[in-house]
Amino acid sequence: MASSSSNGLDYTVTPAADNGGALAARSADELEIKLEFGGGLHLLFSSTPKHTVRLPRTTGGAPTTVRALVAWMKAELVSEREEMFGEGEGVRPGILVLINDADWELEGELEYELQDGDEIVFISTLHGG
């Protein structure tokens, strides 16, 4: 049976590995976003490389942005060593962020307004050697 959890802030997360990436029916006020982690970042997220999350369409009366997603991820989804993922309101230098296969710099970075069905990929470009 698929496991999912809610953090009490109207966000729901279900590891895609548990349920084939599909969630139960959702309300019209929610966005379903797919997250993927590469370059070893999955180790910071319960060793799960893919997650499907639900977010409210609006946060504080404005459309939900990548800034709100990253803040939520740092508070609720990172399972260890949050400092290896986040820096300030964003992600650490050396983490490539793709929004629907495009560099987030082309999409407005933290200000990008999330859309239902978006796929956000985080890839660490820093590796030991």
Salt bridges, closest charged atoms under 4 A:
GLU30 OE1 - ARG54 NH1 3.97
GLU32 OE1 - ARG26 NE 3.61
GLU32 OE1 - ARG54 NE 3.79
GLU83 OE2 - ARG81 NE 3.64
GLU89 OE1 - ARG67 NH1 2.32
GLU111 OE2 - ARG67 NH2 1.96
ASP116 OD2 - ARG26 NH2 2.87
